[in-house]
Amino acid sequence: MKFGLFYEHQLPKPQNQEQWDPDAEHKLLKNALDQVELADSLGFDYVFEVEHHFLEEYSHSSAPEIFLAAASQRTKNMRLGHGITLMPPRYNHPARVAERISTLDLVSDGRVEFGTGESASEMEMGGFGVRREEKKQMWEEATREVVKMMTQTPYAGVEGEYFGMPQRNVIPKPMQKPHPPLWVASSRRETTMVAARLGMGSLGFAFETPAEAEERVQDYYELVREECYPIGAAINPALGVLSVLSCFDSDEEAIDKGLEGAQFFAYSLAYYYNPFTGGNHKPGQTNIYKTFIESPPEQRWGPFGEGFRGFGGFGSDLASEEPEDEVTRALWRAAQRGGCIGTPDFIKDTLRQYEAAHLDLMIFVAQCGARKHEDVMDSIYRTGTQVIPEFKERHDQHQKWRGEQLAGVEYPINSSI
């Protein structure tokens, strides 16, 4: 099993202020680069960076290629993952995606992981004019063409349903051949199986339990062997799962320094992805963190109310129980103490269960909510020095298992796992 960090670049507003301090975003990005550099020095394998637009406080990460390019010059070994690039052409023209991914691959000496996805928030889709009922088809069409742009000389051109362009040689080409490893965001089990059929890695943003991960791993690799028709020129068989991280010397300290950030991560995500609240957001005016802090503790994993009950089928009376819907269940889990908020020994016990399930990649959310930079650095340091080494010692065993699962697969494999 390998390990990575995941960044939304969360920036809650000060509780009693309408706006951020003037230097807040500058500090946020500089601190994140320090965190990534530290993680690289400690043996973390990946950093994944989201792309979001207009999602104030939840995600100030609208130009991930810029941040990852900066990270490429501060690190030596970490893989640099887009987790994910928004593929509907109204967000990003496919040719521009191919150019940016390839350029980043060159400046990073071939360390890019090309994660893809659709987006789902009304705030983003409305801002760019993306229709919800078309975004999945937009994602698939654009992703197929971007891969062709990175591998064809010249690119043959296309007249698709959602975009068209004539024959052009899209340059530069990536350093990794035939192209960087391909991933897709998978918040639902069905998307994980789509990933398997298309030969893509699954970035599981649903906070799966070890038992769920084991079931998905087995089904995923079976589909890779039996029903895979790659979207690219090579396949990237791999499954990653998210977990919120807070690693300290005692459980009490880990909870004190990490739980509120986990809860705000879930709360702010639910806020924007719930059409009853996110759709009513007042840009530049709303203070989400203030509302979060003033909420009852049992409601700190999602903004409740009649609209939210209608969206997810749950309310404060169910705050201690897992919701049935996959997406809302992921929010609930993100806000709990979880298996990676605790001491190094506590976290290792949890990770051994994922290791036994043959998970390929655990991705930690370390920076979230109003966590202090120094606490994030301390947590990363303990994880890198007291947790990860044990699993690195056994990674050859996992590679042997992967080889057995992929025996007989005819397609080229391009994977960093």
TORKOL-4160 file (C-alpha; in steps of 0.2 Angstrom, whole numbers, padded with zeros to 4 digits, m for minus):
417
<pt num="1" X="0000" Y="0000" Z="0000"/>
<pt num="2" X="0006" Y="0017" Z="m0004"/>
<pt num="3" X="0002" Y="0034" Z="0004"/>
<pt num="4" X="m0003" Y="0052" Z="m0002"/>
<pt num="5" X="m0009" Y="0068" Z="0003"/>
<pt num="6" X="m0025" Y="0076" Z="m0003"/>
<pt num="7" X="m0028" Y="0095" Z="m0005"/>
<pt num="8" X="m0044" Y="0105" Z="m0006"/>
<pt num="9" X="m0035" Y="0121" Z="0000"/>
<pt num="10" X="m0048" Y="0124" Z="0013"/>
<pt num="11" X="m0049" Y="0142" Z="0020"/>
<pt num="12" X="m0063" Y="0146" Z="0033"/>
<pt num="13" X="m0067" Y="0164" Z="0035"/>
<pt num="14" X="m0063" Y="0171" Z="0053"/>
<pt num="15" X="m0078" Y="0168" Z="0063"/>
<pt num="16" X="m0082" Y="0186" Z="0066"/>
<pt num="17" X="m0076" Y="0193" Z="0050"/>
<pt num="18" X="m0085" Y="0195" Z="0033"/>
<pt num="19" X="m0069" Y="0192" Z="0023"/>
<pt num="20" X="m0052" Y="0184" Z="0025"/>
<pt num="21" X="m0036" Y="0193" Z="0031"/>
<pt num="22" X="m0027" Y="0200" Z="0016"/>
<pt num="23" X="m0013" Y="0188" Z="0017"/>
<pt num="24" X="m0023" Y="0172" Z="0020"/>
<pt num="25" X="m0023" Y="0164" Z="0003"/>
<pt num="26" X="m0005" Y="0168" Z="0001"/>
<pt num="27" X="m0001" Y="0159" Z="0018"/>
<pt num="28" X="m0013" Y="0145" Z="0013"/>
<pt num="29" X="m0003" Y="0140" Z="m0003"/>
<pt num="30" X="0014" Y="0143" Z="0005"/>
<pt num="31" X="0010" Y="0132" Z="0020"/>
<pt num="32" X="0003" Y="0119" Z="0008"/>
<pt num="33" X="0020" Y="0118" Z="m0002"/>
<pt num="34" X="0029" Y="0117" Z="0015"/>
<pt num="35" X="0018" Y="0102" Z="0020"/>
<pt num="36" X="0021" Y="0094" Z="0003"/>
<pt num="37" X="0039" Y="0096" Z="0004"/>
<pt num="38" X="0040" Y="0088" Z="0021"/>
<pt num="39" X="0029" Y="0074" Z="0016"/>
<pt num="40" X="0041" Y="0071" Z="0001"/>
<pt num="41" X="0056" Y="0070" Z="0012"/>
<pt num="42" X="0047" Y="0057" Z="0023"/>
<pt num="43" X="0043" Y="0045" Z="0010"/>
<pt num="44" X="0025" Y="0050" Z="0005"/>
<pt num="45" X="0021" Y="0043" Z="m0012"/>
<pt num="46" X="0008" Y="0055" Z="m0019"/>
<pt num="47" X="0000" Y="0072" Z="m0018"/>
<pt num="48" X="m0017" Y="0074" Z="m0026"/>
<pt num="49" X="m0024" Y="0092" Z="m0029"/>
<pt num="50" X="m0043" Y="0096" Z="m0033"/>
<pt num="51" X="m0050" Y="0108" Z="m0046"/>
<pt num="52" X="m0064" Y="0118" Z="m0039"/>
<pt num="53" X="m0072" Y="0135" Z="m0044"/>
<pt num="54" X="m0081" Y="0148" Z="m0033"/>
<pt num="55" X="m0082" Y="0136" Z="m0018"/>
<pt num="56" X="m0077" Y="0149" Z="m0005"/>
<pt num="57" X="m0070" Y="0142" Z="0011"/>
<pt num="58" X="m0072" Y="0124" Z="0005"/>
<pt num="59" X="m0059" Y="0124" Z="m0009"/>
<pt num="60" X="m0048" Y="0138" Z="m0015"/>
<pt num="61" X="m0040" Y="0127" Z="m0028"/>
<pt num="62" X="m0045" Y="0134" Z="m0045"/>
<pt num="63" X="m0028" Y="0132" Z="m0054"/>
<pt num="64" X="m0021" Y="0115" Z="m0048"/>
<pt num="65" X="m0009" Y="0114" Z="m0062"/>
<pt num="66" X="0000" Y="0130" Z="m0055"/>
<pt num="67" X="0001" Y="0123" Z="m0037"/>
<pt num="68" X="0007" Y="0106" Z="m0043"/>
<pt num="69" X="0020" Y="0114" Z="m0054"/>
<pt num="70" X="0027" Y="0123" Z="m0039"/>
<pt num="71" X="0026" Y="0107" Z="m0029"/>
<pt num="72" X="0036" Y="0099" Z="m0043"/>
<pt num="73" X="0051" Y="0110" Z="m0039"/>
<pt num="74" X="0050" Y="0108" Z="m0020"/>
<pt num="75" X="0049" Y="0089" Z="m0021"/>
<pt num="76" X="0060" Y="0075" Z="m0028"/>
<pt num="77" X="0050" Y="0059" Z="m0028"/>
<pt num="78" X="0031" Y="0062" Z="m0025"/>
<pt num="79" X="0019" Y="0058" Z="m0039"/>
<pt num="80" X="0009" Y="0074" Z="m0043"/>
<pt num="81" X="m0009" Y="0070" Z="m0045"/>
<pt num="82" X="m0024" Y="0080" Z="m0052"/>
<pt num="83" X="m0037" Y="0074" Z="m0041"/>
<pt num="84" X="m0046" Y="0079" Z="m0052"/>
<pt num="85" X="m0046" Y="0089" Z="m0068"/>
<pt num="86" X="m0064" Y="0095" Z="m0073"/>
<pt num="87" X="m0066" Y="0087" Z="m0090"/>
<pt num="88" X="m0083" Y="0095" Z="m0097"/>
<pt num="89" X="m0077" Y="0107" Z="m0111"/>
<pt num="90" X="m0086" Y="0122" Z="m0103"/>
<pt num="91" X="m0073" Y="0121" Z="m0089"/>
<pt num="92" X="m0058" Y="0116" Z="m0099"/>
<pt num="93" X="m0056" Y="0114" Z="m0117"/>
<pt num="94" X="m0048" Y="0097" Z="m0120"/>
<pt num="95" X="m0033" Y="0104" Z="m0130"/>
<pt num="96" X="m0029" Y="0115" Z="m0115"/>
<pt num="97" X="m0030" Y="0100" Z="m0103"/>
<pt num="98" X="m0018" Y="0090" Z="m0114"/>
<pt num="99" X="m0006" Y="0105" Z="m0115"/>
<pt num="100" X="m0006" Y="0108" Z="m0097"/>
<pt num="101" X="m0005" Y="0089" Z="m0091"/>
<pt num="102" X="0010" Y="0087" Z="m0104"/>
<pt num="103" X="0019" Y="0102" Z="m0098"/>
<pt num="104" X="0018" Y="0098" Z="m0080"/>
<pt num="105" X="0024" Y="0080" Z="m0084"/>
<pt num="106" X="0039" Y="0088" Z="m0092"/>
<pt num="107" X="0044" Y="0100" Z="m0079"/>
<pt num="108" X="0041" Y="0086" Z="m0065"/>
<pt num="109" X="0052" Y="0074" Z="m0074"/>
<pt num="110" X="0037" Y="0062" Z="m0078"/>
<pt num="111" X="0028" Y="0062" Z="m0061"/>
<pt num="112" X="0010" Y="0067" Z="m0066"/>
<pt num="113" X="m0005" Y="0057" Z="m0062"/>
<pt num="114" X="m0020" Y="0062" Z="m0073"/>
<pt num="115" X="m0035" Y="0062" Z="m0063"/>
<pt num="116" X="m0052" Y="0066" Z="m0071"/>
<pt num="117" X="m0070" Y="0070" Z="m0066"/>
<pt num="118" X="m0086" Y="0079" Z="m0070"/>
<pt num="119" X="m0090" Y="0090" Z="m0055"/>
<pt num="120" X="m0107" Y="0091" Z="m0046"/>
<pt num="121" X="m0110" Y="0107" Z="m0037"/>
<pt num="122" X="m0123" Y="0119" Z="m0044"/>
<pt num="123" X="m0111" Y="0134" Z="m0039"/>
<pt num="124" X="m0098" Y="0127" Z="m0052"/>
<pt num="125" X="m0110" Y="0120" Z="m0065"/>
<pt num="126" X="m0120" Y="0136" Z="m0065"/>
<pt num="127" X="m0105" Y="0147" Z="m0067"/>
<pt num="128" X="m0099" Y="0138" Z="m0082"/>
<pt num="129" X="m0116" Y="0133" Z="m0090"/>
<pt num="130" X="m0113" Y="0114" Z="m0088"/>
<pt num="131" X="m0129" Y="0104" Z="m0088"/>
<pt num="132" X="m0130" Y="0091" Z="m0075"/>
<pt num="133" X="m0139" Y="0078" Z="m0086"/>
<pt num="134" X="m0124" Y="0080" Z="m0099"/>
<pt num="135" X="m0109" Y="0081" Z="m0088"/>
<pt num="136" X="m0105" Y="0062" Z="m0088"/>
<pt num="137" X="m0105" Y="0061" Z="m0107"/>
<pt num="138" X="m0095" Y="0077" Z="m0108"/>
<pt num="139" X="m0082" Y="0069" Z="m0096"/>
<pt num="140" X="m0080" Y="0053" Z="m0106"/>
<pt num="141" X="m0080" Y="0062" Z="m0123"/>
<pt num="142" X="m0067" Y="0074" Z="m0117"/>
<pt num="143" X="m0056" Y="0062" Z="m0108"/>
<pt num="144" X="m0055" Y="0050" Z="m0123"/>
<pt num="145" X="m0050" Y="0065" Z="m0135"/>
<pt num="146" X="m0037" Y="0072" Z="m0122"/>
<pt num="147" X="m0028" Y="0055" Z="m0122"/>
<pt num="148" X="m0028" Y="0055" Z="m0141"/>
<pt num="149" X="m0021" Y="0072" Z="m0141"/>
<pt num="150" X="m0006" Y="0067" Z="m0130"/>
<pt num="151" X="m0002" Y="0051" Z="m0141"/>
<pt num="152" X="m0006" Y="0056" Z="m0159"/>
<pt num="153" X="0005" Y="0066" Z="m0170"/>
<pt num="154" X="m0004" Y="0075" Z="m0177"/>
<pt num="155" X="m0021" Y="0073" Z="m0167"/>
<pt num="156" X="m0034" Y="0068" Z="m0180"/>
<pt num="157" X="m0047" Y="0080" Z="m0174"/>
<pt num="158" X="m0065" Y="0077" Z="m0169"/>
<pt num="159" X="m0083" Y="0083" Z="m0172"/>
<pt num="160" X="m0090" Y="0077" Z="m0156"/>
<pt num="161" X="m0107" Y="0080" Z="m0147"/>
<pt num="162" X="m0100" Y="0092" Z="m0135"/>
<pt num="163" X="m0084" Y="0100" Z="m0143"/>
<pt num="164" X="m0075" Y="0099" Z="m0160"/>
<pt num="165" X="m0059" Y="0104" Z="m0167"/>
<pt num="166" X="m0049" Y="0101" Z="m0183"/>
<pt num="167" X="m0033" Y="0091" Z="m0185"/>
<pt num="168" X="m0019" Y="0099" Z="m0175"/>
<pt num="169" X="m0003" Y="0093" Z="m0167"/>
<pt num="170" X="m0006" Y="0096" Z="m0149"/>
<pt num="171" X="0011" Y="0100" Z="m0141"/>
<pt num="172" X="0020" Y="0097" Z="m0130"/>
<pt num="173" X="0019" Y="0078" Z="m0128"/>
<pt num="174" X="0020" Y="0071" Z="m0110"/>
<pt num="175" X="0037" Y="0063" Z="m0104"/>
<pt num="176" X="0028" Y="0047" Z="m0099"/>
<pt num="177" X="0023" Y="0036" Z="m0113"/>
<pt num="178" X="0010" Y="0033" Z="m0119"/>
<pt num="179" X="0003" Y="0045" Z="m0107"/>
<pt num="180" X="0002" Y="0048" Z="m0088"/>
<pt num="181" X="m0008" Y="0036" Z="m0078"/>
<pt num="182" X="m0027" Y="0039" Z="m0079"/>
<pt num="183" X="m0039" Y="0040" Z="m0064"/>
<pt num="184" X="m0057" Y="0045" Z="m0062"/>
<pt num="185" X="m0066" Y="0052" Z="m0046"/>
<pt num="186" X="m0077" Y="0038" Z="m0039"/>
<pt num="187" X="m0089" Y="0044" Z="m0025"/>
<pt num="188" X="m0100" Y="0029" Z="m0029"/>
<pt num="189" X="m0097" Y="0011" Z="m0031"/>
<pt num="190" X="m0104" Y="0011" Z="m0049"/>
<pt num="191" X="m0091" Y="0023" Z="m0054"/>
<pt num="192" X="m0077" Y="0012" Z="m0047"/>
<pt num="193" X="m0083" Y="m0002" Z="m0058"/>
<pt num="194" X="m0084" Y="0010" Z="m0073"/>
<pt num="195" X="m0066" Y="0014" Z="m0069"/>
<pt num="196" X="m0062" Y="m0004" Z="m0070"/>
<pt num="197" X="m0070" Y="m0006" Z="m0087"/>
<pt num="198" X="m0061" Y="0009" Z="m0094"/>
<pt num="199" X="m0044" Y="0004" Z="m0087"/>
<pt num="200" X="m0043" Y="0019" Z="m0075"/>
<pt num="201" X="m0038" Y="0020" Z="m0057"/>
<pt num="202" X="m0052" Y="0024" Z="m0045"/>
<pt num="203" X="m0050" Y="0039" Z="m0034"/>
<pt num="204" X="m0062" Y="0033" Z="m0020"/>
<pt num="205" X="m0069" Y="0049" Z="m0012"/>
<pt num="206" X="m0082" Y="0040" Z="m0002"/>
<pt num="207" X="m0072" Y="0036" Z="0013"/>
<pt num="208" X="m0074" Y="0017" Z="0011"/>
<pt num="209" X="m0072" Y="0005" Z="0026"/>
<pt num="210" X="m0060" Y="m0009" Z="0025"/>
<pt num="211" X="m0074" Y="m0021" Z="0022"/>
<pt num="212" X="m0081" Y="m0010" Z="0008"/>
<pt num="213" X="m0064" Y="m0008" Z="0001"/>
<pt num="214" X="m0061" Y="m0027" Z="0000"/>
<pt num="215" X="m0077" Y="m0030" Z="m0009"/>
<pt num="216" X="m0073" Y="m0016" Z="m0022"/>
<pt num="217" X="m0055" Y="m0022" Z="m0024"/>
<pt num="218" X="m0060" Y="m0039" Z="m0028"/>
<pt num="219" X="m0074" Y="m0034" Z="m0040"/>
<pt num="220" X="m0063" Y="m0020" Z="m0048"/>
<pt num="221" X="m0049" Y="m0032" Z="m0053"/>
<pt num="222" X="m0061" Y="m0045" Z="m0059"/>
<pt num="223" X="m0068" Y="m0032" Z="m0071"/>
<pt num="224" X="m0051" Y="m0027" Z="m0076"/>
<pt num="225" X="m0047" Y="m0045" Z="m0081"/>
<pt num="226" X="m0063" Y="m0049" Z="m0090"/>
<pt num="227" X="m0072" Y="m0033" Z="m0096"/>
<pt num="228" X="m0059" Y="m0020" Z="m0099"/>
<pt num="229" X="m0060" Y="m0009" Z="m0114"/>
<pt num="230" X="m0047" Y="0005" Z="m0111"/>
<pt num="231" X="m0051" Y="0023" Z="m0113"/>
<pt num="232" X="m0033" Y="0026" Z="m0115"/>
<pt num="233" X="m0018" Y="0018" Z="m0124"/>
<pt num="234" X="m0013" Y="0010" Z="m0107"/>
<pt num="235" X="m0022" Y="0005" Z="m0091"/>
<pt num="236" X="m0019" Y="0010" Z="m0073"/>
<pt num="237" X="m0026" Y="m0003" Z="m0062"/>
<pt num="238" X="m0027" Y="0005" Z="m0045"/>
<pt num="239" X="m0039" Y="0009" Z="m0031"/>
<pt num="240" X="m0037" Y="0024" Z="m0019"/>
<pt num="241" X="m0047" Y="0028" Z="m0004"/>
<pt num="242" X="m0048" Y="0045" Z="0006"/>
<pt num="243" X="m0046" Y="0046" Z="0025"/>
<pt num="244" X="m0045" Y="0061" Z="0036"/>
<pt num="245" X="m0028" Y="0062" Z="0046"/>
<pt num="246" X="m0024" Y="0068" Z="0063"/>
<pt num="247" X="m0009" Y="0059" Z="0070"/>
<pt num="248" X="m0003" Y="0064" Z="0088"/>
<pt num="249" X="0004" Y="0056" Z="0103"/>
<pt num="250" X="m0013" Y="0053" Z="0111"/>
<pt num="251" X="m0030" Y="0051" Z="0105"/>
<pt num="252" X="m0036" Y="0066" Z="0115"/>
<pt num="253" X="m0023" Y="0077" Z="0106"/>
<pt num="254" X="m0027" Y="0070" Z="0089"/>
<pt num="255" X="m0046" Y="0073" Z="0092"/>
<pt num="256" X="m0043" Y="0091" Z="0099"/>
<pt num="257" X="m0032" Y="0096" Z="0085"/>
<pt num="258" X="m0041" Y="0087" Z="0071"/>
<pt num="259" X="m0059" Y="0083" Z="0073"/>
<pt num="260" X="m0066" Y="0100" Z="0070"/>
<pt num="261" X="m0056" Y="0101" Z="0054"/>
<pt num="262" X="m0064" Y="0084" Z="0048"/>
<pt num="263" X="m0081" Y="0090" Z="0053"/>
<pt num="264" X="m0079" Y="0107" Z="0043"/>
<pt num="265" X="m0073" Y="0097" Z="0028"/>
<pt num="266" X="m0089" Y="0087" Z="0028"/>
<pt num="267" X="m0100" Y="0102" Z="0032"/>
<pt num="268" X="m0093" Y="0113" Z="0019"/>
<pt num="269" X="m0094" Y="0099" Z="0006"/>
<pt num="270" X="m0112" Y="0096" Z="0010"/>
<pt num="271" X="m0116" Y="0114" Z="0010"/>
<pt num="272" X="m0111" Y="0116" Z="m0008"/>
<pt num="273" X="m0116" Y="0099" Z="m0015"/>
<pt num="274" X="m0134" Y="0101" Z="m0007"/>
<pt num="275" X="m0144" Y="0110" Z="m0020"/>
<pt num="276" X="m0155" Y="0117" Z="m0006"/>
<pt num="277" X="m0141" Y="0126" Z="0002"/>
<pt num="278" X="m0127" Y="0128" Z="m0010"/>
<pt num="279" X="m0139" Y="0135" Z="m0023"/>
<pt num="280" X="m0143" Y="0149" Z="m0011"/>
<pt num="281" X="m0125" Y="0154" Z="m0007"/>
<pt num="282" X="m0122" Y="0173" Z="m0008"/>
<pt num="283" X="m0105" Y="0174" Z="m0016"/>
<pt num="284" X="m0093" Y="0185" Z="m0007"/>
<pt num="285" X="m0105" Y="0187" Z="0008"/>
<pt num="286" X="m0109" Y="0171" Z="0017"/>
<pt num="287" X="m0098" Y="0165" Z="0031"/>
<pt num="288" X="m0099" Y="0146" Z="0031"/>
<pt num="289" X="m0087" Y="0144" Z="0045"/>
<pt num="290" X="m0097" Y="0155" Z="0057"/>
<pt num="291" X="m0113" Y="0145" Z="0053"/>
<pt num="292" X="m0104" Y="0129" Z="0056"/>
<pt num="293" X="m0097" Y="0134" Z="0073"/>
<pt num="294" X="m0114" Y="0140" Z="0078"/>
<pt num="295" X="m0122" Y="0123" Z="0073"/>
<pt num="296" X="m0126" Y="0110" Z="0087"/>
<pt num="297" X="m0112" Y="0097" Z="0088"/>
<pt num="298" X="m0123" Y="0083" Z="0081"/>
<pt num="299" X="m0126" Y="0093" Z="0065"/>
<pt num="300" X="m0108" Y="0097" Z="0061"/>
<pt num="301" X="m0106" Y="0085" Z="0047"/>
<pt num="302" X="m0119" Y="0093" Z="0036"/>
<pt num="303" X="m0130" Y="0108" Z="0035"/>
<pt num="304" X="m0147" Y="0102" Z="0040"/>
<pt num="305" X="m0165" Y="0108" Z="0038"/>
<pt num="306" X="m0180" Y="0103" Z="0027"/>
<pt num="307" X="m0171" Y="0105" Z="0011"/>
<pt num="308" X="m0156" Y="0094" Z="0017"/>
<pt num="309" X="m0168" Y="0081" Z="0023"/>
<pt num="310" X="m0176" Y="0080" Z="0006"/>
<pt num="311" X="m0159" Y="0079" Z="m0002"/>
<pt num="312" X="m0151" Y="0065" Z="0009"/>
<pt num="313" X="m0165" Y="0057" Z="0018"/>
<pt num="314" X="m0158" Y="0061" Z="0035"/>
<pt num="315" X="m0159" Y="0074" Z="0049"/>
<pt num="316" X="m0152" Y="0078" Z="0066"/>
<pt num="317" X="m0161" Y="0063" Z="0074"/>
<pt num="318" X="m0150" Y="0052" Z="0063"/>
<pt num="319" X="m0134" Y="0061" Z="0066"/>
<pt num="320" X="m0127" Y="0046" Z="0075"/>
<pt num="321" X="m0131" Y="0033" Z="0062"/>
<pt num="322" X="m0124" Y="0030" Z="0045"/>
<pt num="323" X="m0135" Y="0037" Z="0031"/>
<pt num="324" X="m0140" Y="0024" Z="0017"/>
<pt num="325" X="m0136" Y="0035" Z="0002"/>
<pt num="326" X="m0117" Y="0033" Z="m0003"/>
<pt num="327" X="m0113" Y="0051" Z="m0005"/>
<pt num="328" X="m0121" Y="0057" Z="0011"/>
<pt num="329" X="m0113" Y="0042" Z="0020"/>
<pt num="330" X="m0096" Y="0048" Z="0014"/>
<pt num="331" X="m0100" Y="0065" Z="0022"/>
<pt num="332" X="m0105" Y="0057" Z="0038"/>
<pt num="333" X="m0089" Y="0047" Z="0039"/>
<pt num="334" X="m0078" Y="0061" Z="0035"/>
<pt num="335" X="m0084" Y="0070" Z="0050"/>
<pt num="336" X="m0082" Y="0056" Z="0062"/>
<pt num="337" X="m0066" Y="0053" Z="0072"/>
<pt num="338" X="m0062" Y="0039" Z="0060"/>
<pt num="339" X="m0048" Y="0027" Z="0059"/>
<pt num="340" X="m0034" Y="0040" Z="0055"/>
<pt num="341" X="m0037" Y="0052" Z="0069"/>
<pt num="342" X="m0027" Y="0046" Z="0084"/>
<pt num="343" X="m0010" Y="0039" Z="0089"/>
<pt num="344" X="0002" Y="0031" Z="0077"/>
<pt num="345" X="m0003" Y="0014" Z="0084"/>
<pt num="346" X="m0021" Y="0017" Z="0082"/>
<pt num="347" X="m0019" Y="0023" Z="0064"/>
<pt num="348" X="m0008" Y="0008" Z="0060"/>
<pt num="349" X="m0021" Y="m0004" Z="0067"/>
<pt num="350" X="m0034" Y="0004" Z="0055"/>
<pt num="351" X="m0022" Y="0004" Z="0040"/>
<pt num="352" X="m0018" Y="m0014" Z="0042"/>
<pt num="353" X="m0036" Y="m0018" Z="0039"/>
<pt num="354" X="m0035" Y="m0009" Z="0022"/>
<pt num="355" X="m0018" Y="m0017" Z="0018"/>
<pt num="356" X="m0027" Y="m0034" Z="0021"/>
<pt num="357" X="m0040" Y="m0029" Z="0009"/>
<pt num="358" X="m0027" Y="m0026" Z="m0004"/>
<pt num="359" X="m0030" Y="m0007" Z="m0006"/>
<pt num="360" X="m0017" Y="0001" Z="m0017"/>
<pt num="361" X="m0017" Y="0019" Z="m0011"/>
<pt num="362" X="m0022" Y="0028" Z="0005"/>
<pt num="363" X="m0024" Y="0046" Z="0003"/>
<pt num="364" X="m0024" Y="0057" Z="0018"/>
<pt num="365" X="m0034" Y="0074" Z="0021"/>
<pt num="366" X="m0022" Y="0082" Z="0033"/>
<pt num="367" X="m0026" Y="0101" Z="0029"/>
<pt num="368" X="m0044" Y="0105" Z="0032"/>
<pt num="369" X="m0055" Y="0117" Z="0041"/>
<pt num="370" X="m0046" Y="0129" Z="0053"/>
<pt num="371" X="m0032" Y="0117" Z="0057"/>
<pt num="372" X="m0016" Y="0126" Z="0062"/>
<pt num="373" X="m0001" Y="0124" Z="0049"/>
<pt num="374" X="0011" Y="0118" Z="0063"/>
<pt num="375" X="m0002" Y="0105" Z="0068"/>
<pt num="376" X="m0003" Y="0099" Z="0050"/>
<pt num="377" X="0016" Y="0098" Z="0049"/>
<pt num="378" X="0017" Y="0088" Z="0066"/>
<pt num="379" X="0004" Y="0076" Z="0060"/>
<pt num="380" X="0012" Y="0073" Z="0043"/>
<pt num="381" X="0029" Y="0071" Z="0052"/>
<pt num="382" X="0023" Y="0058" Z="0064"/>
<pt num="383" X="0014" Y="0048" Z="0050"/>
<pt num="384" X="0029" Y="0048" Z="0039"/>
<pt num="385" X="0041" Y="0043" Z="0053"/>
<pt num="386" X="0030" Y="0031" Z="0064"/>
<pt num="387" X="0016" Y="0024" Z="0053"/>
<pt num="388" X="0022" Y="0023" Z="0034"/>
<pt num="389" X="0038" Y="0014" Z="0036"/>
<pt num="390" X="0030" Y="m0002" Z="0042"/>
<pt num="391" X="0019" Y="m0003" Z="0026"/>
<pt num="392" X="0033" Y="0001" Z="0015"/>
<pt num="393" X="0043" Y="m0014" Z="0021"/>
<pt num="394" X="0028" Y="m0025" Z="0015"/>
<pt num="395" X="0025" Y="m0017" Z="m0002"/>
<pt num="396" X="0033" Y="m0030" Z="m0011"/>
<pt num="397" X="0020" Y="m0042" Z="m0005"/>
<pt num="398" X="0007" Y="m0031" Z="m0012"/>
<pt num="399" X="0016" Y="m0030" Z="m0029"/>
<pt num="400" X="0016" Y="m0049" Z="m0030"/>
<pt num="401" X="m0003" Y="m0049" Z="m0026"/>
<pt num="402" X="m0006" Y="m0036" Z="m0040"/>
<pt num="403" X="0004" Y="m0046" Z="m0052"/>
<pt num="404" X="m0007" Y="m0062" Z="m0049"/>
<pt num="405" X="m0023" Y="m0051" Z="m0051"/>
<pt num="406" X="m0016" Y="m0044" Z="m0068"/>
<pt num="407" X="m0009" Y="m0060" Z="m0075"/>
<pt num="408" X="m0015" Y="m0063" Z="m0093"/>
<pt num="409" X="m0021" Y="m0045" Z="m0095"/>
<pt num="410" X="m0017" Y="m0040" Z="m0113"/>
<pt num="411" X="m0016" Y="m0021" Z="m0112"/>
<pt num="412" X="m0001" Y="m0011" Z="m0108"/>
<pt num="413" X="0000" Y="m0006" Z="m0090"/>
<pt num="414" X="0006" Y="0011" Z="m0085"/>
<pt num="415" X="0004" Y="0013" Z="m0066"/>
<pt num="416" X="0015" Y="0020" Z="m0053"/>
<pt num="417" X="0008" Y="0009" Z="m0039"/>
